[in-house]
Amino acid sequence: MRKYTPHQIESKWQKYWEEKKVFEVDIRDTQKKYYALVMFPYPSGSLHVGHCRNYIIGDAVVRYKKMKGFNVLSPMGWDAFGLPAENAAIKENIHPLRWTLSNIQILKKQLKMLGIGYDWSREITSCFPDYYKWTQWIFLKLFHKGLAYRKKAPVNWCPSCMTVLANEQVINGKCERCGSEVKLKEMEQWFLKITHYAERLLKDLELLKHWPERVKIMQRNWIGKSEGVEIYFPLVNPSLNMERLAVFTTRVDTIFGATYLVIAPQHPLVEKIIQIASPDRKKALENFTKRWSSQVIRPGEELEKEGIFTGEFAINPANEEKIPIWIANYVVYHYGTGAIMAVPAHDQRDFEFAKKYGLPIRIVIQPPDFSLREESLKEAYEEKGILVNSSSFNGLDSEEAKKKIGKWMEEKGIGKCTVNYSLRDWLVSRQRYWGAPIPIIYCPKCGIVPVPEENLPVLLPENVEFKPTGESPLLNCKEFVETPCPRCGTPARRETDTLDTFVDSSWYYLRYITPNLKDKPFDPSLVNKWLPVDQYIGGVEHAILHLLYSRFIIKFLRDEGWVNFPEPFQNLFTQGMVIKDGAKMSKSKGNIVSPDELVKKYGADTLRTYILFMGPPEKDVEWDDRAVEGAYRFLTRLWNKVQEEKEKIKGIEERFSEEELSPEGKKLLRAIHKAIKEVTEDMENFKFNTAIARLMETLNYLQKFSPSKDEELKLLKFAFKNFLLLLSPLAPHISEELWEEIGYSPSILQYPWPKYEKKWVKEEEVTIVVQINGKVRARFPAPLEADEEWLKEKALSLPKIQNLLRKREVKRTVVVRGKLINLVV
């Protein structure tokens, strides 16, 4: 009997798929198109089994959809710019380009080793000029619409990566890439005005019916829409050269309870206060603001509250009360106006601060069912209620008071109703080498000048010392920096910052449609037929970064008439992580499992089957080296069964007479049809683990079945055929090989997905529960089609039921066909 040797058959079929161009697509055929896309990887190292999970999931979807008759587009490319590749290159003392290209070859080899089917004719690499030319083109389009701009602002600075970071790349005050503590630093940088699209980004989440709810919640929270009132507090001291301080609040109903104001350490008013402060106060204020101005704090982030009194006062415009102005670390400068009115009785942060510094607390909202007193408050009352101590608004419900006080303030000119968003503009400047150059020139006569489109791409020079210093390495490349102004010809200089890598990845899915187009980034006529992406697969860690930025860019391109759809990804699946020893796999933890050794030992199909079988694909799963063996045994059992039977069934038809089948034959037939039904449902719902479990059960029926006549040999061929069709998206190599061995021509992907017959998926028997007065007393098997009279007679004939009833009279019988009988006595 021929032995199962994965390495031989897997290389054979990988070569076959490549030579026959099985996964290449006719992009003009959009009749039944299906765009399946896995997030393209950073080529900063080789794959481990955690990475493999999403590529294997994606491949299973692609193969299934092809067999369902779709023209499936499944491309692959490389997110090749950015810090991961550059940092790795610095560590290895090799140029980032050489390091990147070397890793691309490793990753490509690994993906092919796993049997992942991509249309490699559409491969894109974001660090190649033919790609980043169009990244620069998108930047220029944004610039010409006023959506790309340069300004001086406090920015997030990573002292380890030696570059600025977007707000989205700072997690709990630390760099999401290296984990270093991030500081705030005043710098002139380039921003993209994503805030211009805040409302649409929020509203259009409703269009994404097939996105995980947790991803949509994360985006909603990040955009952070707040409806409220901007209130103007007049400043008491005219020496500040500032008439009033603007404060945004969502709780204008508590305005009469504001007992002090708080401004962020970076607020412009702080500098004015320091300039006129007494020497002692000036020094204390400078020390406090120096300490906290560099800290990155998120709205709602918990930390020990610290503050300092400025010595200055403002007037509460609602009651004309003079209240002190404090500086504190719990106010975030880039949210709202960077200043808050503090209402300690009704805001927990303010309450804790007021208690710490002995500031007044005034109750202005009373609960409807009991009364609060300032001296007995243990925490802030933040719920709705009835207004008190609020002048003419006393007695109003707090929700009604919000509307009336807001309107009153607008009429008096002391405030205005407005909407605020937590979302900040996207900071895209990077003081690093490995990125797309920003296509801007600085001319002493003309100022900021965009590079003309016909001069794109602005090439990234290769002969550059790229180690991080805190300034762009391009500054030291004279031939890059020095250039004539495209408007007036005066000697000028290029922008030396490079673009954030998330700009590259915000539009790559469009380029796959026409990757070799030279006169534009993509062909709108084809893009508008193929997109939005039908199925997008990737990690939930990109919920805010990549996914939000891609949505923004699509909305901009739609406004510009380049695309006709509002969202880039119709369906989104976020796979869970593969964990080892209780932690996410990483080199630093030393818990990485390489796929190469596993494929060498067991074959790619075993690794694919195990990864898909580990658990629900959306959940995190713990890797178990020993459990891989179980997947190998499953495939080996299938292999051996086909080897035992293949000579008997080769050349015979698979059509058979159902009436001539033995009871065992009918059991197998039923098992196959049930497998078709359940595996199909599982494939549609990304339940690959239960699909494999069903196939394992079905293999047990196959192994037990010993055909005794020609009709049953035909049944066996029918069973093998359908089993292999169901298995092929999950373990494609062994499916192709056995498909050929039982007499079919390759490739199995050319054959349609099987269909089940309804009559064979019905249960032959069901278990009927017998109750007496609602208590379960017995069970018995019954035909699914059994009528009520037969069920009743059967229940009453059971010895246990007869013994329990004895001479008791059955007054009523409740029959639920296929489930239970309740005898009421």
Backbone hydrogen bonds, N-H to C=O, Kabsch-Sander energy under -0.5 kcal/mol:
donor,donor_aa,acceptor,acceptor_aa,energy
5,T,3,K,-0.8
8,Q,5,T,-0.8
9,I,5,T,-1.5
10,E,6,P,-2.9
11,S,7,H,-1.7
12,K,8,Q,-1.5
13,W,9,I,-2.1
14,Q,10,E,-2.3
15,K,11,S,-1.9
16,Y,12,K,-1.8
17,W,13,W,-2.8
18,E,14,Q,-1.8
19,E,15,K,-2.8
20,K,16,Y,-2.7
21,K,18,E,-0.7
22,V,17,W,-2.1
24,E,21,K,-1.2
27,I,25,V,-1.0
29,D,26,D,-1.8
30,T,28,R,-1.1
33,K,30,T,-0.8
34,Y,71,N,-2.0
36,A,34,Y,-0.8
36,A,73,L,-2.3
37,L,35,Y,-0.5
37,L,535,Q,-3.1
39,M,537,I,-2.5
44,S,42,Y,-1.8
49,V,593,V,-2.5
51,H,48,H,-0.7
52,C,48,H,-1.8
53,R,49,V,-0.9
54,N,51,H,-0.7
55,Y,51,H,-0.9
56,I,52,C,-2.6
57,I,53,R,-2.4
58,G,54,N,-2.4
59,D,55,Y,-2.2
60,A,56,I,-2.2
61,V,57,I,-2.0
62,V,58,G,-2.3
63,R,59,D,-2.6
64,Y,60,A,-2.0
65,K,61,V,-2.7
66,K,62,V,-2.2
67,M,63,R,-1.9
68,K,64,Y,-1.2
69,G,66,K,-1.5
70,F,65,K,-2.3
71,N,32,K,-2.9
72,V,70,F,-1.0
73,L,34,Y,-2.7
74,S,72,V,-0.6
78,W,124,I,-2.0
79,D,41,P,-2.5
80,A,78,W,-1.8
82,G,434,W,-2.2
86,E,82,G,-1.8
87,N,83,L,-3.4
88,A,84,P,-1.9
89,A,85,A,-2.1
90,I,86,E,-2.4
91,K,87,N,-2.2
92,E,88,A,-2.0
93,N,89,A,-0.6
93,N,90,I,-0.8
94,I,89,A,-2.2
99,W,95,H,-2.7
100,T,96,P,-2.8
101,L,97,L,-2.8
102,S,98,R,-2.3
103,N,99,W,-2.1
104,I,100,T,-2.4
105,Q,101,L,-1.7
106,I,102,S,-1.6
107,L,103,N,-3.1
108,K,104,I,-2.8
109,K,105,Q,-2.1
110,Q,106,I,-2.2
111,L,107,L,-2.7
112,K,108,K,-2.2
113,M,109,K,-2.2
114,L,110,Q,-1.5
115,G,112,K,-1.4
116,I,111,L,-2.1
118,Y,116,I,-0.7
119,D,74,S,-2.5
120,W,118,Y,-1.4
122,R,119,D,-1.9
123,E,120,W,-1.4
124,I,76,M,-0.6
126,S,78,W,-2.4
128,F,125,T,-2.0
131,Y,128,F,-2.0
132,Y,128,F,-2.4
133,K,129,P,-1.7
134,W,131,Y,-1.5
135,T,131,Y,-1.0
136,Q,132,Y,-2.4
137,W,133,K,-1.6
138,I,134,W,-2.0
139,F,135,T,-1.9
140,L,136,Q,-2.4
141,K,137,W,-2.2
142,L,138,I,-2.3
143,F,139,F,-2.5
144,H,140,L,-2.8
145,K,141,K,-1.0
146,G,143,F,-1.9
147,L,142,L,-3.0
148,A,142,L,-0.9
149,Y,191,F,-2.3
151,K,189,Q,-2.3
153,A,151,K,-0.5
153,A,187,M,-2.7
155,V,185,K,-3.3
156,N,165,L,-0.7
157,W,155,V,-0.5
157,W,183,K,-3.9
158,C,156,N,-0.5
158,C,163,T,-2.6
162,M,158,C,-1.5
163,T,158,C,-1.0
165,L,156,N,-2.2
169,Q,166,A,-2.0
170,V,167,N,-1.6
171,I,169,Q,-0.6
171,I,174,K,-2.9
172,N,170,V,-0.6
174,K,171,I,-1.7
175,C,180,S,-2.7
176,E,169,Q,-2.5
179,G,175,C,-2.2
182,V,173,G,-2.7
183,K,157,W,-2.6
184,L,294,S,-1.7
185,K,155,V,-2.3
187,M,153,A,-2.2
187,M,185,K,-0.6
189,Q,151,K,-2.7
189,Q,187,M,-0.6
191,F,149,Y,-3.2
192,L,426,W,-2.7
193,K,147,L,-3.1
194,I,192,L,-2.4
196,H,193,K,-1.2
197,Y,194,I,-1.8
198,A,195,T,-1.6
201,L,197,Y,-3.1
202,L,198,A,-1.9
203,K,199,E,-3.1
204,D,200,R,-2.7
205,L,202,L,-1.1
206,E,203,K,-1.8
207,L,204,D,-1.4
208,L,205,L,-1.1
209,K,207,L,-1.8
210,H,570,Q,-0.6
211,W,208,L,-1.1
215,V,212,P,-0.7
216,K,212,P,-1.7
217,I,213,E,-2.5
218,M,214,R,-2.1
219,Q,215,V,-2.1
220,R,216,K,-2.7
221,N,217,I,-2.7
222,W,218,M,-1.9
223,I,219,Q,-2.7
224,G,220,R,-2.8
226,S,420,N,-3.0
228,G,418,T,-2.8
229,V,249,T,-2.6
230,E,416,K,-3.1
231,I,229,V,-0.7
231,I,247,V,-3.4
232,Y,414,I,-2.5
233,F,231,I,-0.6
233,F,245,L,-2.8
235,L,243,E,-2.7
236,V,313,F,-2.3
237,N,313,F,-0.5
240,L,237,N,-1.4
241,N,238,P,-1.6
245,L,233,F,-2.8
247,V,231,I,-2.5
248,F,339,A,-0.9
249,T,229,V,-2.1
254,T,251,R,-2.0
255,I,252,V,-1.7
257,G,254,T,-2.4
258,A,255,I,-1.5
259,T,257,G,-0.6
259,T,342,A,-1.9
260,Y,342,A,-0.9
261,L,324,P,-2.7
262,V,340,I,-2.4
263,I,326,W,-2.7
264,A,338,G,-2.5
267,H,264,A,-1.9
270,V,267,H,-1.6
271,E,267,H,-0.6
272,K,268,P,-1.1
273,I,269,L,-2.4
274,I,270,V,-2.5
275,Q,271,E,-1.9
276,I,272,K,-1.0
276,I,273,I,-0.5
277,A,273,I,-0.7
277,A,274,I,-0.7
282,K,278,S,-3.5
283,K,279,P,-2.2
284,A,280,D,-2.0
285,L,281,R,-2.9
286,E,282,K,-2.6
287,N,283,K,-2.3
288,F,284,A,-2.2
289,T,285,L,-2.8
290,K,286,E,-2.3
291,R,287,N,-1.8
292,W,288,F,-2.0
293,S,289,T,-2.6
294,S,290,K,-0.5
295,Q,292,W,-1.2
296,V,182,V,-0.7
297,I,295,Q,-0.7
301,E,298,R,-2.0
308,I,327,I,-2.4
310,T,325,I,-2.1
314,A,323,I,-2.7
315,I,234,P,-2.6
316,N,314,A,-0.5
316,N,321,E,-3.1
319,N,316,N,-0.6
320,E,316,N,-2.5
321,E,316,N,-0.6
323,I,314,A,-3.0
323,I,321,E,-0.5
325,I,312,E,-2.4
326,W,261,L,-2.9
326,W,324,P,-0.5
327,I,308,I,-2.7
328,A,263,I,-1.7
329,N,306,E,-2.3
331,V,328,A,-0.8
332,V,330,Y,-0.5
333,Y,331,V,-0.5
335,Y,332,V,-1.3
338,G,335,Y,-1.7
340,I,262,V,-2.9
342,A,260,Y,-2.9
342,A,340,I,-0.5
343,V,341,M,-0.6
346,H,343,V,-2.0
347,D,343,V,-0.5
351,F,347,D,-2.6
352,E,348,Q,-2.5
353,F,349,R,-2.1
354,A,350,D,-3.0
355,K,351,F,-2.4
356,K,352,E,-1.9
357,Y,353,F,-2.1
358,G,354,A,-0.9
359,L,354,A,-2.1
366,Q,386,I,-3.0
376,S,373,R,-1.1
377,L,373,R,-0.6
377,L,374,E,-1.1
381,Y,345,A,-2.7
382,E,380,A,-0.8
386,I,366,Q,-3.0
387,L,396,L,-2.6
388,V,364,V,-2.1
393,F,390,S,-2.1
394,N,391,S,-1.5
395,G,387,L,-3.0
396,L,393,F,-1.8
398,S,385,G,-2.7
401,A,397,D,-2.6
402,K,398,S,-1.7
403,K,399,E,-1.1
404,K,400,E,-2.1
405,I,401,A,-3.1
406,G,402,K,-2.0
407,K,403,K,-2.2
408,W,404,K,-2.4
409,M,405,I,-2.6
410,E,406,G,-2.0
411,E,407,K,-2.3
412,K,408,W,-1.9
413,G,409,M,-0.9
413,G,410,E,-0.5
414,I,409,M,-2.1
415,G,409,M,-0.9
416,K,230,E,-2.0
418,T,228,G,-2.8
420,N,226,S,-3.2
422,S,223,I,-1.4
422,S,224,G,-0.6
423,L,223,I,-1.8
426,W,192,L,-2.2
427,L,425,D,-0.6
428,V,190,W,-2.2
428,V,426,W,-0.6
429,S,190,W,-1.1
430,R,498,T,-1.6
432,R,430,R,-1.0
435,G,433,Y,-1.9
438,I,497,D,-1.6
440,I,438,I,-2.5
441,I,449,V,-3.0
442,Y,493,R,-3.5
443,C,441,I,-0.6
443,C,447,G,-3.0
447,G,443,C,-2.2
449,V,441,I,-3.2
449,V,447,G,-0.5
451,V,439,P,-2.3
455,N,452,P,-2.0
456,L,453,E,-1.6
459,L,457,P,-0.9
464,V,462,E,-1.9
466,F,464,V,-0.9
469,T,471,E,-0.6
475,L,472,S,-1.9
476,N,473,P,-1.4
477,C,474,L,-1.9
478,K,476,N,-0.9
480,F,477,C,-1.0
481,V,477,C,-2.6
482,E,478,K,-2.5
483,T,492,A,-2.3
485,C,490,T,-2.7
489,G,485,C,-1.9
492,A,483,T,-2.6
493,R,442,Y,-2.1
494,R,481,V,-2.1
495,E,440,I,-2.6
498,T,430,R,-2.5
499,L,436,A,-2.7
500,D,428,V,-1.7
503,V,500,D,-2.1
504,D,500,D,-0.7
505,S,501,T,-1.6
506,S,503,V,-0.7
507,W,504,D,-0.9
510,L,507,W,-2.0
511,R,507,W,-0.8
511,R,508,Y,-0.5
512,Y,508,Y,-1.1
513,I,510,L,-1.0
514,T,510,L,-0.5
514,T,511,R,-0.6
517,L,514,T,-1.4
526,L,523,D,-0.8
527,V,523,D,-2.8
528,N,524,P,-2.6
529,K,526,L,-1.1
530,W,526,L,-2.0
531,L,527,V,-2.6
533,V,568,P,-2.7
534,D,35,Y,-0.8
535,Q,35,Y,-2.2
536,Y,571,N,-2.5
537,I,37,L,-2.1
538,G,573,F,-2.0
540,V,575,Q,-0.6
542,H,539,G,-1.6
543,A,540,V,-2.1
547,L,542,H,-2.1
548,L,544,I,-0.5
549,Y,545,L,-2.4
550,S,546,H,-2.5
551,R,547,L,-1.8
552,F,548,L,-2.0
553,I,549,Y,-2.4
554,I,550,S,-2.2
555,K,551,R,-1.9
556,F,552,F,-2.1
557,L,553,I,-2.8
558,R,554,I,-2.2
559,D,555,K,-2.0
560,E,556,F,-1.7
561,G,558,R,-1.4
562,W,557,L,-2.7
563,V,557,L,-0.9
570,Q,533,V,-2.6
570,Q,568,P,-0.5
571,N,533,V,-0.7
572,L,210,H,-2.2
573,F,536,Y,-2.7
575,Q,538,G,-0.8
575,Q,573,F,-0.6
576,G,617,P,-2.7
579,I,577,M,-0.6
579,I,621,V,-3.7
580,K,583,A,-2.7
583,A,580,K,-1.6
585,M,578,V,-1.0
590,G,586,S,-0.9
590,G,587,K,-0.7
591,N,586,S,-1.3
594,S,592,I,-0.5
598,L,594,S,-0.8
599,V,595,P,-2.8
600,K,596,D,-2.2
601,K,597,E,-1.9
602,Y,598,L,-3.3
603,G,598,L,-0.8
603,G,599,V,-0.9
607,L,603,G,-1.5
608,R,604,A,-3.0
609,T,605,D,-2.8
610,Y,606,T,-2.7
611,I,607,L,-2.6
612,L,608,R,-2.3
613,F,609,T,-1.6
614,M,610,Y,-1.4
619,K,616,P,-2.2
621,V,577,M,-2.5
623,W,579,I,-3.7
627,A,624,D,-0.6
628,V,624,D,-0.7
628,V,625,D,-0.8
629,E,626,R,-1.1
630,G,627,A,-0.9
631,A,627,A,-0.9
632,Y,628,V,-1.8
633,R,629,E,-2.4
634,F,630,G,-1.9
635,L,631,A,-2.0
636,T,632,Y,-2.4
637,R,633,R,-2.6
638,L,634,F,-1.9
639,W,635,L,-2.6
640,N,636,T,-2.8
641,K,637,R,-2.1
642,V,638,L,-2.2
643,Q,639,W,-2.3
644,E,640,N,-2.0
645,E,641,K,-1.5
646,K,642,V,-2.5
648,K,645,E,-1.0
649,I,645,E,-1.3
650,K,646,K,-1.8
652,I,649,I,-1.7
658,E,656,F,-0.7
660,E,657,S,-0.8
661,L,658,E,-1.3
666,K,662,S,-2.4
667,K,663,P,-1.8
668,L,664,E,-2.0
669,L,665,G,-2.5
670,R,666,K,-2.5
671,A,667,K,-2.4
672,I,668,L,-2.4
673,H,669,L,-2.2
674,K,670,R,-2.5
675,A,671,A,-2.1
676,I,672,I,-2.5
677,K,673,H,-2.3
678,E,674,K,-2.9
679,V,675,A,-2.9
680,T,676,I,-1.8
681,E,677,K,-2.0
682,D,678,E,-2.4
683,M,679,V,-2.8
684,E,680,T,-2.1
685,N,681,E,-1.2
686,F,683,M,-0.9
687,K,682,D,-3.0
688,F,686,F,-0.9
691,A,687,K,-1.8
692,I,688,F,-2.2
693,A,689,N,-1.8
694,R,690,T,-2.2
695,L,691,A,-1.9
696,M,692,I,-2.4
697,E,693,A,-2.0
698,T,694,R,-2.3
699,L,695,L,-2.2
700,N,696,M,-1.1
701,Y,697,E,-1.1
702,L,698,T,-1.9
703,Q,699,L,-2.8
704,K,700,N,-1.8
705,F,701,Y,-1.2
712,E,709,K,-0.7
713,L,709,K,-1.6
714,K,710,D,-2.3
715,L,711,E,-1.9
716,L,712,E,-2.3
717,K,713,L,-2.2
718,F,714,K,-2.4
719,A,715,L,-2.7
720,F,716,L,-2.8
721,K,717,K,-2.8
722,N,718,F,-2.2
723,F,719,A,-2.5
724,L,720,F,-2.6
725,L,721,K,-1.9
726,L,722,N,-2.1
727,L,723,F,-2.0
728,S,724,L,-1.9
730,L,727,L,-1.5
731,A,727,L,-2.6
735,S,731,A,-1.3
736,E,732,P,-2.3
737,E,733,H,-2.3
738,L,734,I,-2.5
739,W,735,S,-2.0
740,E,736,E,-1.9
741,E,737,E,-1.8
742,I,738,L,-1.8
743,G,740,E,-1.4
744,Y,739,W,-2.1
750,Q,747,S,-2.0
751,Y,748,I,-1.5
753,W,67,M,-2.3
760,W,757,E,-1.4
761,V,758,K,-1.4
762,K,758,K,-0.7
766,V,782,A,-2.7
768,I,766,V,-0.6
768,I,780,F,-3.1
769,V,767,T,-0.5
769,V,819,K,-2.6
770,V,778,A,-3.3
771,Q,769,V,-0.6
771,Q,821,I,-3.4
772,I,775,K,-2.4
773,N,823,L,-2.4
775,K,772,I,-1.7
777,R,770,V,-3.2
778,A,770,V,-1.6
780,F,768,I,-1.8
782,A,766,V,-2.4
784,L,764,E,-1.7
786,A,783,P,-1.7
791,L,787,D,-2.1
792,K,788,E,-2.5
793,E,789,E,-2.4
794,K,790,W,-2.4
795,A,791,L,-2.4
796,L,792,K,-2.3
797,S,793,E,-1.1
798,L,794,K,-0.5
798,L,795,A,-1.1
802,Q,798,L,-2.6
803,N,799,P,-2.3
804,L,800,K,-2.0
805,L,801,I,-2.4
806,R,802,Q,-2.4
808,R,805,L,-3.4
811,K,809,E,-0.8
811,K,824,V,-2.1
812,R,824,V,-1.7
814,V,822,N,-2.7
815,V,813,T,-0.6
816,V,814,V,-0.5
816,V,820,L,-3.1
817,R,815,V,-0.6
819,K,816,V,-2.5
820,L,816,V,-1.7
821,I,769,V,-2.7
822,N,814,V,-2.9
823,L,771,Q,-3.1
823,L,821,I,-0.6
824,V,812,R,-3.1
824,V,822,N,-0.7
825,V,823,L,-0.6
